[in-house]
Amino acid sequence: MNSLVIRSLFTAALAVILFSIGCASAPQPDFSNMPGKFNLHKTQNDLYTVSYTGTTGMTHAQAENIVGQRISTVVLNEGYRYFIVLNRNRTWVTRPGDPNYPPGSVAATDHHVPKIHGDIRLFKKEPKIQTMAVFDAEQTQQNLKAFH
């Protein structure tokens, strides 16, 4: 179940971010209090590319929860309800330490942070797709709230 919830969250977050960037006239959700860097790019009316880079000490599961929150919010704000994750890639990115601090200090040490990248497609009505998981943005939001 955790894997499904995490995929749902990532997909929702990706959709939300991508949708918010593509639609300047719609009110944009405020994610300024969430850690990390989130990017959303609309490639077609209902297709988005999402990327998220977390912060030091964050796990991939935590990063996917943040992505899921963002995607589900965007999906719903844009008038959609469902989304699918077309592809997803999880990696680690190394952030170099700050050379202005003494060697061996925490600030001078390289840090590994999670990075998530993928594509999502949005739907107003639940699609009948047998080969892929279909995520309900409202349910995804409810599931994520249970973790916080």
Secondary structure as UniProt FT lines:
FT   HELIX           2..22
FT   TURN            24..25
FT   TURN            32..33
FT   STRAND          37..44
FT   TURN            45..46
FT   STRAND          47..53
FT   TURN            56..57
FT   HELIX           60..77
FT   TURN            78..79
FT   STRAND          82..95
FT   TURN            99..100
FT   TURN            103..104
FT   HELIX           106..108
FT   STRAND          111..123
FT   STRAND          135..136
FT   HELIX           137..145
FT   TURN            146..147
//
